[in-house]
Structure formats: structure tokens, C-alpha cells
Amino acid sequence: MSENDLREELKAPVEPLLPIERKLIGWSLGLVLLALLAILNHFLPVS
């Protein structure tokens, strides 16, 4: 791939996310937050 092709690719318009992509991002963020809370609870338990 030449440098000119890369520049043309970077100038391409941004495509909106599909509804399924939005759902996957939401579920992934939810799972990450849940894991962080579990780790936090493990190291700093409520007494």
C-alpha cells in the first residue's frame, strides 16, 4: 500500500455505527465495569 492510498483512506467519511455494533459496545462496557467492580470489591471489601 502506497502512502497516497493511505492518505485517501484517512480522508474517507466516517460511517455511523450499526445498531448491533452499538449493542455490542454497550454490553462490552457493562462487562468491563462489572469486572472492575468485582476486582475493587476483592481488594477493598466493605466491612
Distance bins in CASP14 RR format, pairs under 12 A and 6 or more apart:
PFRMAT RR
TARGET T0000
AUTHOR 0000-0000-0000
RMODE 2
METHOD distances of the structure
MODEL  1
1 7 0 0 0 0 0 1 0 0 0 0 0
1 8 0 0 0 0 0 1 0 0 0 0 0
1 9 0 0 0 0 1 0 0 0 0 0 0
1 10 0 0 0 0 0 1 0 0 0 0 0
2 8 0 0 0 0 1 0 0 0 0 0 0
2 9 0 0 0 0 0 1 0 0 0 0 0
3 9 0 0 0 0 0 1 0 0 0 0 0
3 10 0 0 0 0 0 1 0 0 0 0 0
4 10 0 0 0 0 0 1 0 0 0 0 0
4 11 0 0 0 0 0 1 0 0 0 0 0
5 11 0 0 0 0 0 1 0 0 0 0 0
5 12 0 0 0 0 0 1 0 0 0 0 0
6 12 0 0 0 0 0 1 0 0 0 0 0
15 21 0 0 0 0 0 1 0 0 0 0 0
16 22 0 0 0 0 1 0 0 0 0 0 0
17 23 0 0 0 0 1 0 0 0 0 0 0
17 24 0 0 0 0 1 0 0 0 0 0 0
17 25 1 0 0 1 0 0 0 0 0 0 0
17 26 0 0 0 0 0 1 0 0 0 0 0
18 24 0 0 0 0 1 0 0 0 0 0 0
18 25 0 0 0 0 0 1 0 0 0 0 0
19 25 0 0 0 0 0 1 0 0 0 0 0
19 26 0 0 0 0 0 1 0 0 0 0 0
20 26 0 0 0 0 0 1 0 0 0 0 0
20 27 0 0 0 0 0 1 0 0 0 0 0
21 27 0 0 0 0 0 1 0 0 0 0 0
21 28 0 0 0 0 0 1 0 0 0 0 0
22 28 0 0 0 0 0 1 0 0 0 0 0
22 29 0 0 0 0 0 1 0 0 0 0 0
23 29 0 0 0 0 0 1 0 0 0 0 0
23 30 0 0 0 0 0 1 0 0 0 0 0
24 30 0 0 0 0 0 1 0 0 0 0 0
24 31 0 0 0 0 0 1 0 0 0 0 0
25 31 0 0 0 0 0 1 0 0 0 0 0
25 32 0 0 0 0 0 1 0 0 0 0 0
26 32 0 0 0 0 1 0 0 0 0 0 0
26 33 0 0 0 0 1 0 0 0 0 0 0
26 34 0 0 0 0 0 1 0 0 0 0 0
27 33 0 0 0 0 0 1 0 0 0 0 0
27 34 0 0 0 0 0 1 0 0 0 0 0
28 34 0 0 0 0 0 1 0 0 0 0 0
28 35 0 0 0 0 0 1 0 0 0 0 0
29 35 0 0 0 0 0 1 0 0 0 0 0
29 36 0 0 0 0 0 1 0 0 0 0 0
30 36 0 0 0 0 1 0 0 0 0 0 0
30 37 0 0 0 0 1 0 0 0 0 0 0
30 38 0 0 0 0 0 1 0 0 0 0 0
31 37 0 0 0 0 0 1 0 0 0 0 0
31 38 0 0 0 0 0 1 0 0 0 0 0
32 38 0 0 0 0 0 1 0 0 0 0 0
32 39 0 0 0 0 0 1 0 0 0 0 0
33 39 0 0 0 0 0 1 0 0 0 0 0
33 40 0 0 0 0 0 1 0 0 0 0 0
34 40 0 0 0 0 0 1 0 0 0 0 0
34 41 0 0 0 0 0 1 0 0 0 0 0
35 41 0 0 0 0 0 1 0 0 0 0 0
35 42 0 0 0 0 0 1 0 0 0 0 0
36 42 0 0 0 0 0 1 0 0 0 0 0
36 43 0 0 0 0 0 1 0 0 0 0 0
36 44 0 0 0 0 0 1 0 0 0 0 0
37 43 0 0 0 0 0 1 0 0 0 0 0
37 44 0 0 0 0 0 1 0 0 0 0 0
37 46 0 0 0 0 0 1 0 0 0 0 0
38 44 0 0 0 0 0 1 0 0 0 0 0
38 45 0 0 0 0 0 1 0 0 0 0 0
39 45 0 0 0 0 0 1 0 0 0 0 0
40 46 0 0 0 0 0 1 0 0 0 0 0
41 47 0 0 0 0 0 1 0 0 0 0 0
END
